Amino acid sequence: MGKRLFEGVDHKIKELSQEEGVKAAGLLNLQGMLVSAQNVSSKEAAFAASLFHNAKQLSSDDQKPVILVEGEHSNSLIKGDEDYLLLVRKSNS
């Protein structure tokens, strides 16, 4: 079952990365270790996890933050739950 689960995750991440404007997509654990990724480095994953944990400190309630990092050429979205984070980077053009 575990192998099929991760094959399914890989397939979904690959599909997501092929959507219009998407430059990168990755699923990572809360420690920043990549589970599945398309064009996401381990350094980016670790930084995304760090941002998520820091953003949780700003929240006055127990909700999980959704982080949008806007750049000149691309935007990155970081969204998480109790176990995993999703990182998606899209082109602005």
C-alpha positions in Angstrom: 0.0 0.0 0.0 2.8 2.5 0.9 4.4 2.2 -2.5 1.1 2.9 -4.3 0.4 5.8 -2.0 3.7 7.5 -2.9 3.2 6.7 -6.6 -0.1 8.5 -6.3 1.5 11.5 -4.6 4.2 11.6 -7.3 1.6 11.5 -10.0 -0.4 14.4 -8.4 2.7 16.6 -7.9 3.7 15.9 -11.5 0.1 16.9 -12.7 0.2 20.0 -10.6 3.6 21.0 -11.9 2.3 20.8 -15.5 -0.6 23.2 -14.9 -0.3 26.6 -16.7 2.1 28.9 -15.1 3.4 26.4 -12.4 7.2 26.4 -12.3 7.6 24.1 -9.3 5.5 21.9 -6.9 6.5 19.9 -3.9 5.1 17.9 -1.0 7.3 18.0 2.1 7.0 17.0 5.7 7.0 19.5 8.5 10.8 19.1 8.9 11.3 20.2 5.3 12.2 16.8 3.9 10.9 16.4 0.3 8.3 13.6 -0.1 7.7 14.4 -3.8 8.8 17.3 -5.9 9.1 18.7 -9.4 11.7 21.5 -9.6 11.9 22.1 -5.9 15.3 21.8 -4.2 15.9 20.4 -0.7 17.1 23.9 0.3 13.8 25.5 -0.9 11.9 22.8 1.0 13.7 23.4 4.2 13.2 27.2 3.9 9.5 26.7 3.2 9.1 24.6 6.4 11.0 27.2 8.4 8.7 30.0 7.0 5.6 27.9 7.9 6.8 27.3 11.5 7.6 31.0 12.0 4.2 32.0 10.5 2.5 29.7 13.0 4.0 31.8 15.8 2.2 34.9 14.5 -1.2 33.2 14.6 -3.2 33.9 17.7 -5.3 30.8 17.2 -4.5 27.2 16.3 -5.1 27.6 12.6 -2.5 26.6 10.0 -1.1 29.6 8.1 -1.2 29.9 4.3 1.8 31.8 3.1 2.1 33.7 -0.2 5.5 35.0 -1.2 5.2 37.5 -4.0 8.2 38.1 -6.2 9.0 40.1 -9.3 8.8 37.0 -11.6 7.0 34.4 -9.6 4.8 33.8 -6.5 5.2 30.9 -4.1 2.4 29.4 -2.0 3.0 27.4 1.1 0.1 25.6 2.7 0.2 22.9 5.4 -1.7 20.6 7.7 -0.7 18.6 10.7 1.8 16.4 8.8 2.7 17.9 5.4 3.3 21.1 3.5 2.5 21.9 -0.1 4.8 24.3 -1.9 3.8 25.7 -5.3 5.7 28.3 -7.3 3.9 30.0 -10.2 5.2 32.4 -12.9 3.7 35.9 -12.8 3.6 36.1 -16.6 
